[in-house]
């Protein structure tokens, strides 16, 4: 029996952790003991706690209650808290055999630093993604985490190629690097745990959520939009361009725009948007601004939208899983496969590119090739971890 510490802190990580926890319970309960640590990086009830109830994830064994702060403050507090949990377990004679981290948040970075410094193996799920934009905090986090990880689980061929380009050899092993346990870092093309989740929860979402009916939406006749990245919410020019495009699409195309508003974005609207835009938002009947959607609600919205418009990496990918084309409200994407397949268009926060992207995707048939594995990434990941730790 091995003992693993799963690190979660932001809403996407909670969702990804559900796939791993479910696989442990179903297939590895006699071999793996999982403990969950919630850093508290996201602490809003709608953004975090409700997901545990919906996804059936065990309550966290530890909660650091870190909350908001600067990048340095958050990272420092999480690093200290994770280190203390790992050291206490070691002192009590029940050490952790590894730490599982997800994605690219400050929680991911901090936990990786804490574990690597005291020689606890780090297993990074969603490794190898690159935007090649170092102004993004997430890019810094994912690069550092990858360099500290014992096993890097990458979801796609592009992720694998990125890691090869950074010095991980074709056989997946980074030469001349060894950890305290004698292992060299290794790359595994695992598939995507979010695809596992999407397949598993798709039908459940139809039973659990009535959001389509409650909002009076017609399937494939509305747009789902999500906006939360600071590059958009903190930039008045970008935010105004995005909302101007959304409003014009709503009015010119006579199509509902559903916008589950991230708390950060809601706070920024009066500061960043002109009075004229705020009044249009209030008086445009096709603009439906709602509270942050639950996991099941967002699945139903993604499945039933005509087009998704988002600056979220996770939502881009989930839209692809449900065969919904996506306008990407960023200058680049980690999921380049989606764009290469013609299922996504990069529009940044440019008004005309957003308008053109919507019309391009709404008016044509789109292909969705199988890019993200076979729906069994979680089992493969756990088998690899067991092989490395037993």
C-alpha positions in Angstrom: 0.0 0.0 0.0 1.4 3.4 -1.0 0.4 6.7 0.4 -0.2 9.7 -1.9 -1.0 13.3 -1.2 -3.2 15.0 -3.8 -2.9 18.8 -4.0 -5.9 20.9 -5.0 -6.5 24.6 -4.7 -8.5 25.9 -7.6 -11.7 24.7 -9.2 -10.2 23.0 -12.3 -7.9 20.9 -10.0 -10.9 19.7 -7.9 -12.5 18.5 -11.1 -9.3 16.7 -12.3 -8.8 15.2 -8.9 -12.3 13.6 -9.1 -11.1 11.4 -11.9 -8.1 10.1 -10.0 -10.0 9.6 -6.7 -12.7 7.7 -8.6 -10.2 5.4 -10.2 -8.5 4.8 -6.9 -11.8 3.8 -5.3 -12.8 1.6 -8.2 -9.5 -0.1 -9.1 -6.7 0.6 -6.6 -8.3 0.9 -3.1 -6.2 -2.1 -1.9 -2.9 -0.5 -3.2 -3.2 3.2 -2.9 -4.2 5.4 0.1 -5.0 8.9 -1.0 -5.0 11.9 1.2 -6.3 15.2 -0.1 -4.9 18.7 0.7 -6.9 21.7 -0.2 -4.7 24.8 -0.2 -7.6 27.2 -0.1 -6.4 29.1 -3.1 -10.1 29.3 -4.3 -12.3 29.8 -1.3 -15.7 31.0 -2.7 -18.4 28.5 -2.0 -19.5 28.4 -5.7 -16.0 28.1 -6.9 -14.8 25.3 -4.6 -16.8 23.6 -1.9 -19.9 22.8 -3.9 -17.7 20.8 -6.3 -16.9 18.3 -3.6 -20.6 17.6 -3.1 -21.2 17.3 -6.9 -18.2 15.2 -7.8 -18.2 12.8 -4.8 -14.7 13.7 -3.8 -13.7 12.8 -0.2 -13.5 15.8 2.1 -9.9 17.1 2.3 -7.8 15.7 5.1 -6.0 19.1 5.2 -7.0 22.6 4.4 -4.4 25.4 4.5 -7.0 28.2 4.1 -4.5 30.3 2.2 -7.0 32.6 0.4 -6.1 35.5 -1.8 -2.8 37.4 -2.0 0.0 38.2 -4.3 1.7 35.4 -6.2 4.6 35.4 -3.8 2.4 35.4 -0.7 0.2 32.6 -1.9 3.1 30.5 -3.1 5.1 31.0 0.2 2.1 30.1 2.4 1.3 27.0 0.4 4.9 25.9 0.3 5.2 26.2 4.0 1.9 24.4 4.6 2.6 21.5 2.3 6.1 21.0 3.7 4.7 20.8 7.2 2.2 18.2 6.3 4.8 16.1 4.5 7.4 16.4 7.4 4.8 15.6 10.1 3.8 12.5 8.3 7.4 11.5 8.0 8.1 12.1 11.7 5.0 10.0 12.6 6.4 7.1 10.6 3.7 7.2 7.9 5.5 9.2 5.1 3.9 10.0 1.8 5.3 8.1 -1.2 4.5 10.9 -3.6 2.6 14.1 -4.2 0.1 14.5 -7.1 -0.2 18.0 -8.6 -2.5 19.2 -11.4 -2.1 21.9 -14.0 -0.5 25.2 -13.5 -1.7 27.2 -10.5 0.2 28.6 -7.6 -0.9 25.6 -5.6 0.8 23.4 -8.2 4.1 25.3 -8.1 4.2 25.6 -4.3 3.5 22.0 -3.6 6.1 20.9 -6.2 8.8 23.1 -4.6 7.9 21.8 -1.1 7.9 18.2 -2.0 11.0 18.3 -4.2 13.1 20.1 -1.6 12.5 17.3 0.9 12.8 14.5 -1.6 9.2 13.4 -2.0 8.4 12.4 -5.6 6.2 14.8 -7.6 3.7 13.4 -10.1 2.5 16.2 -12.4 -0.7 15.6 -14.2 -1.2 17.8 -17.3 2.6 18.3 -17.9 4.2 19.7 -21.0 1.6 22.3 -21.9 3.2 25.5 -23.2 1.7 28.8 -24.3 5.3 30.2 -24.8 4.0 33.4 -23.1 6.1 34.1 -20.1 3.8 37.0 -19.0 1.3 34.4 -17.9 1.9 33.3 -14.3 0.6 29.8 -15.3 3.4 29.4 -17.8 6.0 30.1 -15.1 4.3 27.6 -12.8 4.0 24.8 -15.3 7.6 25.1 -16.5 9.1 25.0 -13.0 6.8 22.2 -11.9 7.8 20.1 -14.9 11.5 20.5 -14.0 10.8 19.3 -10.4 8.6 16.3 -11.3 9.6 12.6 -11.1 6.9 11.6 -13.6 5.4 14.0 -16.0 2.0 12.9 -17.3 1.3 14.7 -20.5 -2.2 14.6 -22.1 -1.3 15.1 -25.8 1.4 14.5 -28.4 2.1 18.2 -28.5 2.9 18.2 -24.8 5.2 15.3 -25.4 7.0 17.2 -28.2 7.3 20.3 -25.9 9.1 18.2 -23.3 11.4 16.6 -25.8 12.3 20.1 -27.0 13.2 21.0 -23.4 15.6 18.1 -22.9 13.5 15.1 -22.1 14.9 12.4 -24.4 12.8 10.5 -26.9 12.5 7.6 -24.5 10.9 10.0 -22.0 13.8 10.2 -19.6 15.8 13.4 -19.0 19.4 12.5 -19.0 21.9 13.3 -16.2 19.1 14.2 -13.8 18.5 11.9 -10.8 16.3 12.4 -7.7 17.0 11.1 -4.2 15.3 7.8 -4.8 17.6 7.2 -7.8 14.9 7.7 -10.4 15.3 10.0 -13.4 12.4 12.2 -14.4 10.2 10.4 -16.9 7.5 11.5 -19.4 4.3 9.5 -19.9 1.8 10.2 -22.7 -1.3 9.4 -20.5 -4.3 11.0 -22.2 -6.4 13.5 -20.4 -8.1 13.0 -17.1 -10.6 15.6 -18.1 -11.7 13.5 -21.0 -12.3 10.7 -18.5 -14.4 13.0 -16.5 -16.4 14.3 -19.4 -17.4 10.8 -20.5 -18.3 9.8 -17.0 -20.3 12.9 -16.0 -22.0 13.7 -19.3 -25.2 11.7 -18.7 -25.2 12.4 -15.0 -25.2 16.2 -15.8 -28.3 15.8 -17.8 -30.0 14.3 -14.8 -28.6 16.6 -12.2 -28.9 20.0 -13.8 -31.9 21.8 -15.4 -30.0 24.9 -16.3 -30.9 24.7 -20.0 -34.6 24.6 -19.1 -34.3 27.1 -16.3 -32.7 29.7 -18.5 -35.2 29.0 -21.3 -32.4 28.1 -23.8 -32.7 26.2 -27.0 -30.0 23.6 -27.5 -27.4 24.6 -30.1 -29.0 28.1 -30.3 -27.0 30.0 -27.7 -23.4 31.0 -27.0 -21.6 30.1 -23.8 -19.0 32.7 -22.8 -16.5 32.7 -19.9 -14.0 35.4 -19.0 -11.7 35.3 -16.0 -8.0 35.8 -17.0 -6.4 39.0 -15.6 -5.1 39.8 -19.0 -8.7 40.4 -20.0 -10.4 41.4 -16.7 -7.7 43.9 -15.7 -7.4 45.5 -19.1 -10.2 48.0 -19.9 -9.5 47.9 -23.6 -9.6 44.1 -23.8 -12.7 43.8 -21.6 -14.6 46.5 -23.6 -13.7 44.8 -26.9 -14.9 41.4 -25.7 -18.2 42.8 -24.3 -18.8 44.9 -27.3 -18.4 41.8 -29.5 -20.6 39.7 -27.3 -23.3 42.3 -27.3 -23.2 42.8 -31.1 -23.3 39.0 -31.7 -26.3 38.8 -29.3 -28.1 41.7 -31.0 -27.2 41.1 -34.7 -27.5 37.3 -34.6 -30.5 37.3 -32.2 -28.8 34.6 -30.1 -28.6 34.3 -26.4 -25.2 34.8 -24.7 -24.9 32.9 -21.4 -22.1 34.3 -19.2 -21.5 32.6 -15.9 -19.6 35.5 -14.3 -16.4 34.7 -12.4 -16.4 36.8 -9.1 -13.3 38.6 -10.2 -14.8 39.6 -13.5 -18.1 40.8 -11.9 -16.1 43.0 -9.6 -14.2 44.5 -12.5 -17.1 45.4 -14.8 -18.0 48.8 -13.3 -14.4 49.8 -13.2 -13.4 48.7 -16.7 -16.4 49.1 -18.9 -17.9 52.3 -20.2 -21.3 53.5 -19.0 -22.7 52.9 -22.4 -21.6 49.2 -22.4 -22.9 48.7 -18.9 -26.3 50.0 -20.0 -26.3 47.8 -23.1 -25.5 44.8 -20.9 -28.4 45.7 -18.6 -30.9 46.2 -21.5 -30.0 43.5 -24.0 -32.5 40.7 -23.5 -30.2 38.1 -25.1 -27.4 38.8 -22.6 -27.9 36.4 -19.7 -25.3 37.0 -16.9 -25.6 34.3 -14.2 -23.7 33.3 -11.1 -20.7 30.9 -11.5 -22.0 27.6 -12.9 -21.6 24.4 -11.1 -19.7 21.5 -12.7 -22.8 19.8 -14.0 -24.3 23.1 -15.2 -21.2 24.0 -17.1 -21.1 20.6 -18.7 -24.7 21.0 -19.9 -24.0 24.5 -21.2 -20.9 23.3 -23.1 -22.7 20.3 -24.6 -25.6 22.4 -25.8 -24.0 25.6 -27.0 -23.7 26.5 -30.6 -20.3 28.1 -29.9 -18.2 28.6 -26.8 -16.2 31.8 -26.3 -13.6 31.6 -23.5 -10.2 32.6 -22.2 -10.1 29.4 -20.1 -7.9 26.6 -21.2 -10.1 24.0 -19.5 -13.3 25.2 -21.1 -11.7 25.2 -24.5 -10.9 21.5 -24.0 -14.2 20.6 -22.6 -16.0 22.3 -25.5 -13.9 20.1 -27.8 -14.9 16.9 -25.8 -18.6 17.8 -26.4 -18.0 18.7 -30.1 -18.7 22.4 -29.6 -16.5 24.8 -31.5 -14.7 27.5 -29.5 -13.5 31.1 -30.0 -10.4 31.5 -27.9 -10.2 34.9 -26.2 -6.5 34.8 -25.8 -3.5 35.5 -28.0 -2.4 31.9 -27.8 -3.5 28.5 -26.5 -1.9 25.5 -24.9 -4.3 23.3 -26.8 -3.0 24.0 -30.2 -4.5 20.7 -31.5 -7.9 22.2 -31.2 -7.0 25.1 -33.5 -5.1 22.8 -35.9 -8.2 20.6 -36.1 -10.3 23.6 -37.1 -12.5 23.3 -34.0 -11.1 26.5 -32.4 -10.2 30.0 -33.5 -7.8 32.3 -31.7 -9.3 35.7 -31.5 -7.6 37.3 -28.5 -9.5 40.3 -27.2 -9.8 41.8 -30.7 -13.4 42.9 -31.6 -13.2 42.0 -35.3 -11.5 38.7 -34.8 -14.1 37.7 -32.2 -16.9 38.6 -34.6 -15.2 36.8 -37.5 -14.4 33.8 -35.4 -17.9 33.4 -34.2 -19.3 33.6 -37.8 -16.7 31.2 -39.1 -17.5 28.5 -36.5 -21.2 29.0 -36.3 -21.6 28.7 -40.0 -19.8 25.5 -40.8 -19.5 21.8 -40.0 -16.5 21.1 -37.6 -14.6 17.9 -37.1 -13.5 16.7 -33.7 -10.8 14.0 -34.0 -9.8 11.9 -31.0 -6.9 13.9 -29.6 -7.1 13.3 -25.8 -6.8 9.6 -25.2 -9.3 6.8 -24.7 -11.1 7.8 -21.5 -8.8 5.7 -19.2 -6.0 8.2 -18.5 -6.6 8.0 -14.7 -6.0 4.2 -14.6 -2.9 4.5 -16.7 -1.5 7.3 -14.4 -2.1 5.3 -11.3 -0.5 2.2 -12.7 2.6 4.2 -13.7 2.8 5.7 -10.2 2.5 2.3 -8.6 5.3 1.0 -10.8 7.5 3.8 -9.7 6.9 3.6 -6.0 6.4 0.0 -5.1 
